[in-house]
Amino acid sequence: MPDMQGFMLQTFIWVGVATAVILLLEVITGRHRGVYAKGDFIVMLGSVVLGRGVMGPLAAGLIALLYGLVLPGQLRGILSGMSVWVQVPLVLLVGEFFFYWVHRWAHQPLQHPILWKIHRTHHAARHMNVLLNFRLNLSWFLIIPSAWISGLALYLGLYEGVLGYIVALQIWNTVTHSHFRWDDTVRSHRYAGPLFRALEHVLVSPGIHHTHHGFGRDGKNYRNFGTVVSVYDWMFGTLHIPDGRPANYGLPIRDPHWLEQLFYPLVRMPAPQKAPQADPQG
């Protein structure tokens, strides 16, 4: 266990360094110039300080306490002998399955308006860069399935599986939220393009996630709900592989007030002027 904790710490450090380097490159190349709206910095600061610093640890503690109270003690550590090569894909695929459905429901404002308004904070930004990965409503930390699946897996003894799952999420979120789009060149290549498009039916590319954050041409915020794997989008008919960047990022509505973005449902402000974009195909 100590060795695994040391490896986790080193991995997070390297992912943090990589994120900082990508952020620096984005800034140097002007990808952050003139893209922020009023209140964006407040939302970002609140998401990092109160979200990552307070709500994240609080949610982890509450989830661990709940599992300890409701699950039989005989199940604690029962799967600890499972091979790491089975643990990691198991936790990843189960976590992605539940995240897919909760994330999909969170983009159905008519059926799940509260869930949508909580998740909306992550989509209210009219830009794509690595900082967007940290922009979250505070209540989302209590809802996000990865926290619940990780807590359950830890209770069952799948420590290495949780480690691999968290590492995969951190790396993939950094890559797919970055403003840089290396995948456009690969996707349009005469020979590599078809192979890459086939791979996108299994793994989420930057283009797939950028499309999820957009609207207009090649922007479909009602598609592409996976974080690491796109296989569930493929299976359930919500996969959209783009030809390029979406015409617009963000939401086709007036930006919610920063207080609501951070603290909804505790803080509620007047409704936006337009309803979120609906799926024309149902």
C-alpha positions in Angstrom: 0.0 0.0 0.0 2.7 2.6 0.8 4.4 1.9 -2.6 1.1 2.5 -4.4 0.5 5.7 -2.5 4.0 6.9 -3.5 3.3 6.0 -7.1 0.0 7.9 -7.0 1.7 11.0 -5.5 4.4 10.9 -8.2 1.8 10.4 -11.0 -0.3 13.3 -9.8 2.8 15.5 -9.7 3.7 14.6 -13.2 0.1 15.1 -14.4 0.1 18.4 -12.6 3.4 19.4 -14.3 2.1 18.4 -17.7 -1.1 20.4 -17.1 1.0 23.4 -16.2 3.1 23.1 -19.3 0.1 22.8 -21.6 -1.5 25.8 -19.8 1.7 27.8 -20.3 1.8 26.9 -24.0 -1.8 27.9 -24.4 -1.2 31.3 -22.8 2.0 31.9 -24.8 0.2 31.1 -28.1 -2.7 33.4 -27.2 -5.3 30.7 -26.7 -6.5 32.5 -23.5 -6.6 36.0 -24.9 -10.1 37.6 -24.9 -12.0 34.4 -24.3 -13.2 35.0 -20.7 -16.5 36.5 -19.8 -17.4 38.5 -16.6 -17.4 36.2 -13.7 -15.3 33.4 -15.2 -12.4 33.9 -12.9 -14.6 34.0 -9.9 -16.2 30.7 -10.9 -12.8 29.2 -11.6 -11.4 30.3 -8.3 -14.4 29.1 -6.3 -14.3 25.8 -8.1 -10.7 25.2 -7.2 -10.7 26.5 -3.7 -14.1 25.4 -2.5 -14.6 22.5 -4.9 -11.2 20.8 -5.0 -10.2 22.0 -1.6 -13.4 21.5 0.4 -16.2 19.7 -1.4 -13.9 17.0 -3.0 -12.5 15.8 0.3 -15.8 16.2 2.1 -17.6 14.1 -0.6 -14.9 11.4 -0.4 -15.3 11.2 3.4 -19.1 11.1 3.3 -19.1 8.4 0.6 -16.6 6.3 2.6 -18.7 6.7 5.7 -21.9 5.7 3.9 -20.4 2.6 2.4 -19.0 1.6 5.8 -22.5 2.0 7.3 -24.6 0.2 4.7 -22.3 -2.5 3.3 -21.7 -5.8 5.1 -18.3 -5.9 6.8 -17.5 -9.2 5.1 -17.2 -7.4 1.8 -14.5 -5.1 3.0 -11.3 -5.9 1.0 -12.9 -9.1 -0.5 -11.5 -8.4 -4.0 -8.0 -7.3 -2.9 -6.4 -10.4 -4.4 -7.5 -9.6 -7.9 -4.8 -9.0 -10.5 -4.0 -5.4 -11.2 -4.5 -6.2 -14.9 -8.1 -7.1 -14.1 -8.7 -4.3 -11.5 -7.9 -1.4 -13.7 -10.1 -2.1 -16.7 -12.8 -3.3 -14.4 -13.0 -0.2 -12.3 -12.5 2.0 -15.4 -15.3 0.3 -17.5 -17.7 0.3 -14.5 -16.9 3.9 -13.6 -17.3 5.0 -17.2 -20.6 3.2 -17.6 -22.2 5.0 -14.6 -20.6 8.3 -15.6 -22.0 7.9 -19.1 -25.6 7.6 -17.9 -25.4 10.3 -15.1 -23.7 12.6 -17.6 -26.3 11.9 -20.2 -29.1 12.6 -17.8 -27.4 15.8 -16.8 -27.8 17.0 -20.4 -31.6 16.5 -20.4 -32.9 19.8 -19.0 -36.5 18.9 -19.3 -36.3 15.5 -17.6 -33.7 16.4 -15.1 -33.6 20.2 -14.6 -31.7 20.2 -11.3 -29.0 17.8 -12.5 -28.7 19.9 -15.7 -28.3 23.2 -13.8 -25.6 21.7 -11.5 -23.6 20.3 -14.5 -24.3 23.4 -16.6 -21.4 25.3 -14.8 -18.9 23.1 -16.7 -20.4 24.0 -20.0 -21.1 27.7 -19.4 -17.6 28.7 -20.5 -17.3 29.9 -24.1 -13.8 28.5 -24.5 -11.8 25.3 -24.3 -8.6 25.0 -22.4 -7.1 22.9 -19.6 -8.5 25.2 -17.0 -12.0 24.2 -17.9 -11.3 20.8 -16.4 -11.5 22.5 -12.9 -14.7 24.5 -13.5 -17.5 22.7 -11.6 -20.5 23.4 -9.5 -19.8 22.6 -5.9 -22.7 20.1 -5.7 -21.3 18.1 -8.6 -18.6 16.8 -6.3 -21.4 15.0 -4.4 -23.0 13.6 -7.5 -20.2 12.6 -9.9 -20.2 8.8 -10.3 -16.4 8.5 -10.4 -16.3 9.4 -6.7 -19.0 6.8 -5.8 -17.4 4.0 -7.9 -14.0 4.8 -6.6 -15.3 4.7 -3.0 -17.0 1.3 -3.6 -13.9 -0.1 -5.3 -11.7 0.9 -2.4 -14.1 -0.7 0.1 -13.9 -3.9 -1.9 -10.1 -3.8 -1.9 -9.5 -2.7 -5.5 -6.8 -0.1 -4.6 -4.7 -0.5 -7.8 -7.9 -0.4 -9.9 -8.9 2.9 -8.3 -5.4 4.3 -8.8 -5.4 3.4 -12.5 -8.9 4.8 -12.9 -8.0 8.1 -11.3 -4.8 8.4 -13.3 -6.6 7.7 -16.5 -9.2 10.4 -15.7 -6.6 13.0 -14.9 -4.6 12.3 -18.0 -7.6 12.1 -20.4 -9.3 15.2 -19.0 -6.1 17.2 -19.5 -5.7 16.0 -23.1 -9.3 16.4 -24.1 -9.9 19.8 -22.6 -6.7 21.3 -24.0 -7.2 23.9 -26.7 -4.7 22.2 -28.9 -6.3 19.8 -31.4 -3.6 17.5 -32.8 -6.3 14.9 -33.7 -7.7 17.1 -36.6 -4.6 16.4 -38.6 -4.7 12.7 -37.9 -8.4 12.4 -38.6 -8.1 14.1 -42.0 -5.1 12.0 -43.1 -5.7 9.9 -46.2 -4.4 6.6 -44.6 -4.3 7.2 -40.8 -7.7 9.0 -40.8 -10.0 5.9 -41.2 -8.0 4.0 -38.6 -8.2 6.9 -36.2 -11.9 7.3 -36.7 -12.3 3.6 -35.9 -10.3 4.1 -32.7 -12.6 7.0 -31.8 -15.4 4.4 -31.4 -13.6 3.1 -28.4 -11.5 6.0 -26.9 -12.5 9.7 -26.5 -10.4 12.0 -28.6 -10.0 15.8 -28.1 -12.3 16.4 -31.0 -15.0 14.2 -29.6 -15.0 16.1 -26.3 -14.7 19.5 -27.9 -17.8 18.7 -29.9 -19.6 17.9 -26.6 -18.7 21.4 -25.4 -19.9 23.2 -28.5 -23.0 24.2 -30.4 -23.7 25.0 -34.0 -21.7 23.3 -36.8 -20.0 20.2 -35.3 -21.1 21.2 -31.8 -23.4 18.8 -30.1 -23.7 19.1 -26.3 -26.3 16.3 -26.4 -23.7 13.8 -27.7 -20.4 12.3 -26.5 -20.8 11.7 -22.8 -17.8 9.5 -22.1 -14.6 10.7 -20.4 -12.1 8.1 -21.4 -13.9 5.5 -23.4 -16.5 6.3 -26.2 -17.7 2.8 -26.5 -20.8 3.5 -24.5 -21.7 6.4 -26.8 -21.2 4.1 -29.7 -23.4 1.4 -28.1 -26.2 3.7 -27.1 -26.3 5.9 -30.2 -24.9 9.2 -28.9 -21.4 9.1 -30.5 -20.6 12.0 -32.9 -17.2 12.1 -34.5 -16.5 15.6 -35.8 -14.8 16.9 -38.9 -13.3 19.9 -37.1 -13.9 22.3 -34.3 -17.4 23.3 -33.3 -18.6 26.6 -34.5 -19.1 27.9 -30.9 -18.2 26.8 -27.4 -20.4 27.1 -24.4 -24.2 27.3 -24.4 -26.6 29.1 -26.7 -28.1 30.9 -23.6 -27.3 33.9 -21.5 -24.6 33.0 -19.0 -25.9 32.1 -15.6 -24.8 34.4 -12.8 -21.5 33.2 -11.2 -23.2 32.7 -7.8 -25.7 30.2 -9.4 -22.9 28.5 -11.3 -21.1 27.8 -8.1 -23.8 27.3 -5.5 -26.9 26.0 -7.3 -29.3 24.7 -6.0 -28.6 26.7 -2.9 -28.6 29.9 -4.9 -31.1 30.4 -7.7 -31.2 33.3 -10.1 -33.6 34.3 -12.9 -33.8 31.7 -15.7 -31.7 32.3 -18.9 -33.5 33.8 -21.9 -33.4 30.7 -24.1 -33.7 27.0 -23.3 -30.6 24.8 -23.7 -30.2 23.3 -27.2 -32.3 20.1 -27.5 -31.5 17.1 -29.5 -33.4 17.3 -32.8 -33.3 13.6 -33.1 -34.7 12.9 -29.7 
